C-alpha cells in the first residue's frame, strides 16, 4: 500500500498553505467589475517649488510603483472585481510622498505582487501591461478588506512517483482547508485515506481510489458527497512537487511534541523545533507505522505541516507573499484563479496559526472486501457539518 504526501501553502496554504496550498463558490464569488478602474480625486496642492509627492519602493518596478501612486495619492486604479473597485472608490488619499515594500513573482504564468505600507496590504495581478488590484486592506486610507467569499479548498497529496501523472494515482493525503470570509483560515480537516465511501464513479471503495478512477473532478465530487462540505477549489501535488516546494522554501520549521521514527530506520523529528529538509518533511507526511494511531496520526501530522507553513509565511510577512507563491506555483496544480489564490493566502495574516484548528475525522476500523478500512460515523459527520461554513468551532 503506497504512502503519500501533502503540500504545505501554503498553501495552501495553505496552504494552503498554504499554501495552503490554493472553481470558486458561484454564489459567493465577486462579479467582474463593469469598469476596470476607480478614480479618486487627489487632494494634493501644487507648489511652484515643491516636488510632487510620489510612492517609492526599493526593488519594485516603475509601473507597479505608478499603480501604487494612483492608489495612495489619488488617481485611476485598475481593479479585478466590482467589490474591490467599490471599496477603493471610498478611500481617503494621502497627501505626501511615502515608501512601500513588497515582492513580485508569477503564479501560473501571471505576474503578481504583494505590497505593504505600514499595516496596509495590496494584492495585485498584472493583466497585459496593467497592474490591477485584486484585494487587500488599507486602514491608512480608511478602507478595510473588500468582501471576499468564504471558501473550502481541498488539498490533495497524490502518491504519484515521477513520471506518473499526479491526477491519476491514489489521493493518499486529503485535507479540507476552510477560509472564513472575515476571520481568516478557519480550520483544517483531515480525511483518512482508507475511509470507505461511495465513489462518484460508482461503487464503494477507499476514498483514495477516487482520484484513480475519476481524476481530480471525481475526487472533489466524492469528497463533497461523503462529507456534505461544498468544495470551492483544489490544489494537488505529488512526491516530486512536494519535495521541490520544501527545497524552494529552504526547508520547513516544525515543532514536534514527540520523536517520530521512520519505517526506514532513521529519526524523522526529535521533540522540539526541527528544520526539516525535503527528505524528512516527506517522511513525516508519509509515516504511520510508528504512530500509535496509524493513519489518523499521519493525517494529523500532515495538517500540522500545513500549519507550520502558515507560521513560516506569517514570519516572512505579507510583503513576501508574491515571492513565496512564485517559488511554489510550478510544483502544484489548482483550479483556483490567481485572484483567489492571492486573497486566500492573504487570509493567513488575518489570524494566527495557533488559532487554526487541525482535526482528523474519526472512524472505526473495519473490513470491506477483504481490506482494512475506516468506517466514518457520527463523529465524522459532526466535524464535516462544522466545516460547512469554512470555520471549525463556530
N, C-alpha and C positions, 0 to 999 in steps of 0.2 A: 504494500500500500504506500503510495507516494506521499511525501510531505510537501508543504508549501510555505510561501512567504507572503508578506503584505507590505505594500509601500507605506511609507511614512506618515503624508503633507498634506507630510504635509500636507497634505497633504494636505490630506488632504487631504493633508492635510491633507490629511489633513489632510491627515490630510486629509483628510485631509483630507496632516496633514493632510496634512496635511489634508497637506498637503494635505487627507489632507485630498492625498491627496488626497473634481476635484470634482439634453432633454430636460427641461425645467418644468415645474408645475404650471400648466397653462392657465389655471385660474388665478395664480399669484403673480405670474411673470409680468413685469412692466411692459407696456406697449411702446413701440418705437415712437420717437418724437416726430411730430409732423414737421418740425423745423429742427435743423441740426445745430442751432445756436441760440444763445440767450444773451441779451445785452443789458448792461447796467451802466448808466452814465457815470463818467469819472467825476469825482468831487475835487480833483487836484486843481489848484490855482496855478496859473503860469507866472513866470517871473522872467524878466529880461536877462537876469544874471544867473539864476539858479538852474542847474541841470534838471531835466525832467526825471521824476522818480522811475525806478526800474527794479526788476527782480533779477537777482544773480544767484548762481549756484555752481560751485566747483564741480567740474567734470560732466555737467549736464549740457546737452546740445542746445544750440541757439534757438531752434524752432520750438523746443519744449519750454525754454525759458520765456519765449514770446507768449506762449499759451498761458503760462503761469502769471505773466504780467497782466494779461487781459483778465484773468480770474481775480487777481488781488487788487488791481488798480482801476478796474472798470473798463469794460470793452466787450467785444463779441467773444463768447465762449462756446465752442462746439461741444456738444454732448451726445451721448449714445441713446438716452431714453428720455421720455417726456418728464418722468418724475425727477430726474436729475436736473433737467432744464428748469422745471418749476421751482425747485429748491434754490438753485443758484440765482434765479431771477429776483430773489428776495434778499440777496446778500448786501452787506454794507461795505463798499470798497474802502480800502485803506488809502492813506494819502502820502506815504513816504516810501522810499526805497527799502527793500528787505531782502534777506538771504534765505534760500531754501536749500534742502539737501535731499538726496534720494538716489535711486538707481534706475537703470534701464535694462531691457532684455528683450527676449522674444518668447512667445507662447504659441505653439502650434503654427509658427510662421508669421504671427502678428507681432509687431513691435509693441512693447508695453513699458510703462513707467510707474513708479510709486514715488511720490514727492511729499516731504514733510516740512512743515514750518511751525515751530512751536508744537502745539497739540493738534494742529491741522494735519489731515492726510488726504491726498488727492490720488485717485487711481485713474490712469489714462491708457488709452489704446490709440495707436496710430492707424488711421484709415486713409490709405493712399499717402497724401502729403500733409494730412491734417491730424493733429493730436486732439482727441476727444475725451472729455471727462466721463468716466464710466461709473464713478461713485466716490465715496469718501465722507469726510466730515470736516467742518470749518468753523469751530467755535469763535475764532478771531473775527470772522465775518458774520457772526450771529446766524450761522446756518449749521444745522446738525444733520445726521445721516438721513439721506433721502430714503423713502420706502424701499425695502428690499425683501423679497418673499422668503418665508420660511422654507427650507429645503431639507430633504433627506437623501443623502448620497450613498450609494452602495460602493464600498471599496472591495475590490476582488483581487486576491492573490492567486494567480494560476500556477499550477505545478509544472508549467512548460519549461523544458530544458532547451537550450539553443541546439538546433534551429527550429524547434517545434513552435507552431503559432499559439500565442497565449490565449486566443479566443476559442480554441478547440481542444484544450486539455482540461483537467479537472480543476474546479474552483475550490481549492482547499482552504483558503482564508477568506472569510466573509464577514464584513462589518458594515452596519448601517450607522452613518455619522449624521447626526442632526444638527442643523444650524438654525437657531431661532432668529427671527427677523429683528428682534430688539435686544436680545441678551447674549448674542454670540453663540459659540459652539455649545450645544445643549446636551450632548451625550454621545457615547459610543456603545453600540450593541453588537456583541459578537455572537455568531451563529455557528455551533459546532459543525464541522464538515460532514459528520456521519449522521446528521439529522435526517430521519426518514420522512419524506414529504411527497405529495403528488407533484410530478413534473409537468411543466407547461406543455411538453411534447407528448404527454400521455404516460400513464402508468405511475407506479411509485418506485422510488429509489433514494439513495443517499443524495442529499442536496448538492454535493459537489459534482455529481454526474450531469447536472442540468446544463453546465457550460459545454460539456462534450456533445450532448445531443441537440441543444438549442442555441449555442453561441451566447453572446452577451445578452441579446434580447430575450432569449429563453430563460437565462439565469435571472434577469431582472423580473420577468413575469412570474417565475416560480417563487422568488422571494416575496413579491407583493402578495401573491395568493396565500402563501403559507403564513405570512406574518400579519397581513392586513394593513401594513405600513405602505403608503404611497411612495414610490421611489422616483425622485426627480432628476436623477442623473447617475452616472457611474464613473469610476476610474479603475483601471486594470493594469497590472504589470505581472511579469514572471520573474523567475530566479535571476536572469541576466539583468533585467531592468532594475530590480531591487538592489542588487549589488552595485550597479552603476550609480544609482541615486545616492547610496551611502557614501561611495567614494567621492562623488561630486560635492558632497557636503562636508567632507573631511572627517567622516565618522559620526556616530550618534552617542551623545552623553546619556547614559541610562543608569538610574538609581535602582538597585536591586535590594529587595528585602532579605533574600537568601541566596546562597550559592546554587547555581544550576550547572549540572554536568551534561556534556554531550553524549549521545549514544555512541559517538566515535571515540570516546575515551578522554576528552580534554575538558577543562573547565570553561564554560561559556562566560559566566559572570561570577563575581565574588560579591558578598554583601557590601552595600555602599555604592559609591559612584564608580562607574565603569565608562571608559571611552571605547565603544565598540567599532571595530573595523567591519568591512563588508562581510568577511567570513563569520565573525562572531554574531553580528546582527542577524544574518540569515539563519544561523544555527539556533539562536534564541527564538526566532519566529517559527521554526520547524519543530523544536524539541518537545516531546510529550512523554516519552518512555520513562524519563527520570523525574516526572512530576507526579505528585500524589493523586492529582485529579485528572491526569491524562489530557485528553483533547480539550476539556474545559479550561484547564490551566494554560494550555498552549494558546487558546483563543484570548484568554485574559492577558497573557504576555504580549500578544500581537497588539491588543488595544493599548497596553502600556507603552509599546514602541511608538504608536501614533501620538500619545500624549507627550512622550519625550521629544518628538519632532515639533510639537506645539511649543514646548518650553524653549527649544533652540531658536525657533522663529521669533518668539517674543523677546528673547535676549538680543537677537540681532537688530530688532526694531523694525517698524513698518516700512521705513525708507529702504531697507534692504530686500523687501519682498520681491520686487521685479527681478532682481539678480538671482535670488534663490529659485524662483519659478523657472527662470531661463535655464538653470542647471538641471532641473528635474524633468522639465517638459519632454525632452527627447526620449525618456525612458518609460513613459506610460502612455496609455490611450484613454480618451474620455469623449463623451458626447456633450459635455458642458461647453458653453460659449466662453470666449475669452473674458467677457464682462462678468459672467457668472463666476468664473474661477477667481478673478481679482476680488470680487465682493465676498465670496465665500472665505477666501484666505484672509481678507481684512478682518473677518469676524474673529480670528484668533486673538486680535488685540482688544476685543471688547470685554472679554472676561479672562480670568486666569486659568491656566491649565489645571491647577489644583481643584478648581470648581467644576471640572468636566467629569461627570460620572462615567465609569467604564464598567459595563456589566456584560456578562455572558448568559444567554438564556439557559435555564436549567432543563434537564430532561432525565428520563430513566433509561438505563441500559437494557436493551432487549435484543431479540434475534428476529430477523426477517430474511427469508430466502437464503438461509444458511450464513448470514452475515451478522456481525455485531453492529448494532445501530443505536442511535439516540432517539428516543421517543419523546417528542415535545408535548407538554401538558399544560395545565392551568398556570404554572409559574411562568412559562414562556409566553403564554398569551397575555399575561398581565404586563410583562415588560414591553412586549410589542405594542400593546394598547397605549402604554405610557409614552411611547416614542412617536406616535402618530402626529403629534404637534411639534415634533423636532426637538423636544426638550424632556429629559427624564426628571421625574420627581416634581413636576409642576402641572 
